[in-house]
Amino acid sequence: MTCAEAEQLLDSFVDAELPGSMLLEVARHAGSCPACDQAVREMTTLRESVERVVRRQVEGVDLSGVWPAVERRIGRSGTRGVWRHVPRQLPVWGAVAALAAGALLWLRTPQPETVRVTHARPNQAVIERLVSSEGARVGIMKDRKYGTTLIMVSAPGEDTGQ
Amino acid sequence: MAPSDWDLVQRVRAGNRDAFRELVERYQARIAALALGMLRNREDALDVVQETFTRAYESLDRFKGDATFYTWVYRIAYNLCLDHQRRDAKRRSVPLEVDDRGEDAALPLPDGPLQDLPFERTRDAEIAERLGAAMRELTPEHRAVILLREVDGLSYAEISAVLDCPKGTVMSRLHYARRRLQERLRGLL
């Protein structure tokens, strides 16, 4: 892989939006190319800075009044929208047909799958450089829970120091 | 174990308003981050957060569960931010904070360990200021992509769903926005 090719993939690489084999290709290249390695580090630093700055700003905002305000607003608006669109005088035959159709749909529609909250951390590629005496190695681990991809690059011919 | 978003949505549909409160409290900080980053005005951002959840409640029956609840709510918030900016284009908005030079300044840092580290605090404040200025130069669409990706960690597919644009557009906007921010923060990061 050339630097130009790696540069094209840099955003998708740090966002872990590449297939595993491509992630490995870019990681291998960055592991042996100081310029691309630096580019990866700069992009990682940028995203960390953006996140830190915006989160600090939000921490300075008092959100305790949000729910009371929302509750007041939805209290004023009455019931939810769908009910407001129901005609006030539904013909009897219409109501019966609607009930029958609804019952049929309910029986045929599978229950939606439970949506799990798995967004505790952003999707991201975490690049961990390991030093090994066993030659260069690149490995990928995907943490399904947090959506984090860990890319391990070991440099060849160096001691572990451990 | 905390109930899933879908469980809470079902409870709200059954008339449980407390379940909606739980959804609001679960996502209000994330929606606030998007609104604050988009609008750069605390009062406007809070108004968008409240309006977002009000509209979500009123149209909850249209939420089919084929998207995640938070991407659906994000989409409402994003559209409200755009509406707000269109209205603001006609009237001058009050910036987040104004420093002596008449430019937006970063919000004060919260209390914490950084207060004991003057260098870190000063550097962070400078990054915040430069970043704020650089973000303002971006179009709302580019700003939204950066916020949804870097702050909320949404995938390209999720951002595409929130912004209602192709995944390729998300990628090109993200690439452009990152390069612009890097240029503005050069020498500081």
Interface residues (C-beta under 8 A of the other chain):
Chain A: D11 S12 D15 E17 E42 M43 T45 L46 R47 S49 V50 E51 R52 V53 V54 R55 R56 Q57 V58 E59 G60 V61 L63 G65 V66 W67 A69 V70 E71 R73 I74 S77 R80 G81 V82 P112 E113 T114 V115 R116 V117 H119 R121 P122 N123 Q124 G147
Chain B: A2 S4 D5 W6 D7 R17 F20 R21 V24 E25 R26 Q28 A29 A32 A33 L36 G37 R42 A45 L46 V49 Q50 E51 F53 T54 Y57 E58 S59 L60 D61 R62 G65 T68 F69 Y70 A106 L107 P108 L109 P110 D124 I127 A128 L131 G132 I146 L147 R149 E150 V151 D152 G153 L154 S155 Y156 M171 L174 H175 R178 L181 Q182 L185 L189
